[in-house]
Amino acid sequence: MACDQLQKIGAYLDRELASAEREAFAAHLKTCAECAGEAARLERVSKFVGAAGWPAYAPRVKSWARKSQQRQFERFAQGLIAAALLVIVVSAGWMYRAQGSAASGVGRTPIAEAWEGQLFGLPSEASATADDDPLAHALLSEPPQ
């Protein structure tokens, strides 16, 4: 058998009722065992939750710091990527230029020819000057077994 005053218990415990209504409900609690039991149960729950306390919670500060660190890392990574791309572009340009000068024969040194011969197995004109240049001789000679 449900009491018709049960819906007022929360307002009574939270002190939201007007003073006259509050006094009338307090008198009702003395006569109604169902409302008194529910009020006692809700008070115990309220005290339990109140005793637990609220956790120290500052998500915006931690979140802001984490986002700031993430932005710094992203900027650092972008810088590294830009540096790597610069190295690739400069190296490709240098290799293209070296290939063009190698094809025309302009600016080729005996050492460059010796390296090309060793790397690509190409015949080089540096073999004639290997006796004159010790570095070319070292590059063209067979490694010790």
Secondary structure, 3 states (H helix, E strand, C coil): CCCCCHHHHHHHHCCCCCHHHHHHHHHHHHHCHHHHHHHHHHHHHHHHHHHHCCCCCCHHHHHHHHHHHHHHHHHHHHHHHHHHHHHHHHHHHHHHHHHHHHHHCCCCCHHHHHHHHHHHCCCCHHHHCCCCCHHHHHHHCCCCC
